[in-house]
Amino acid sequence: MRINLMKCMERNQLVELMYLDSKGNISQRRVKVLSIKGDSFQVFCFKRNAKRTFIIDSVLACVPIIHKEREVV
């Protein structure tokens, strides 16, 4: 998971996360990875419009969001 997050951070890509918090709740968030330190990483969360810190081991899924340009015919 760490490698995927690092690639998204390097490419400035947005990420769709499925996350399991300490209380056992699962949430889906669209984030931009800002930094990775040790076992955690800091993101800008578009759901909360704020910076948040997450634990890497609590990420259930991480999918980069790829925007494709539409061709006008």
HUNORBEL-V316187 format. One record per residue. N is the residue number from 1. SS is DSSP state (H for helix, E for strand, - for the rest). D_FIRST is the distance of its C-alpha to the first C-alpha in Angstrom with 2 decimals. Layout:
# HUNORBEL-V316187
N_SS_D_FIRST ; N_SS_D_FIRST
This chain:
# HUNORBEL-V316187
1_-_0.00 ; 2_H_3.80 ; 3_H_5.45 ; 4_H_5.25 ; 5_H_6.31 ; 6_H_8.67 ; 7_H_10.07 ; 8_H_10.86 ; 9_H_12.42 ; 10_H_14.40 ; 11_H_15.60 ; 12_-_16.49 ; 13_-_15.07 ; 14_E_14.98 ; 15_E_12.10 ; 16_E_12.83 ; 17_E_10.92 ; 18_E_11.89 ; 19_E_12.04 ; 20_E_13.96 ; 21_-_16.23 ; 22_-_18.28 ; 23_-_21.12 ; 24_-_19.35 ; 25_-_19.48 ; 26_E_17.01 ; 27_E_16.94 ; 28_E_15.94 ; 29_E_15.79 ; 30_E_15.99 ; 31_E_14.82 ; 32_E_14.93 ; 33_E_12.65 ; 34_E_15.34 ; 35_E_14.08 ; 36_E_11.57 ; 37_E_13.55 ; 38_-_12.92 ; 39_-_10.93 ; 40_E_11.29 ; 41_E_11.25 ; 42_E_14.26 ; 43_E_14.72 ; 44_E_17.84 ; 45_E_17.98 ; 46_-_20.42 ; 47_-_21.21 ; 48_-_22.64 ; 49_-_23.52 ; 50_E_22.40 ; 51_E_19.87 ; 52_E_17.58 ; 53_E_15.32 ; 54_E_12.40 ; 55_E_10.80 ; 56_H_7.05 ; 57_H_7.95 ; 58_H_9.90 ; 59_E_7.68 ; 60_E_8.91 ; 61_E_8.18 ; 62_E_7.39 ; 63_E_10.22 ; 64_E_11.91 ; 65_E_15.57 ; 66_-_17.94 ; 67_-_21.53 ; 68_-_24.08 ; 69_-_27.52 ; 70_-_30.26 ; 71_-_33.21 ; 72_-_36.56 ; 73_-_39.27
